[in-house]
Amino acid sequence: MSRWILYILECSDSSLYTGITTDIDKRLKRHNEGRASKYTRAKKPVKLVYTEIFDNESSTRKREAEIKKLSHENKLKLIGK
């Protein structure tokens, strides 16, 4: 069984990007190469600032939706800034 990882990236413009993956190292590399998402392509480099681990994709996607609904201020609190 794969472990699922919810992650938050801080982009070069200080914006935050939330996503999910099963391979955080590969995904972070792809973000910084500009091959992972349209949003981060123009905001490189990105830095990993937060992760949560889950046992299944469904729980991970639910948590991702919750975080994406948070204000920028509340996301900063979540990541400890």
Buried (B, 14 or more C-beta within 10 A) or exposed (E): EEEBBBBBBBBEEEBBBBBBBEEBEEBBEBBBEEEBBEBBEEBEEBEBBBEBEBEEEEEBBEBBEEBEEBEEEEBBEBEEE
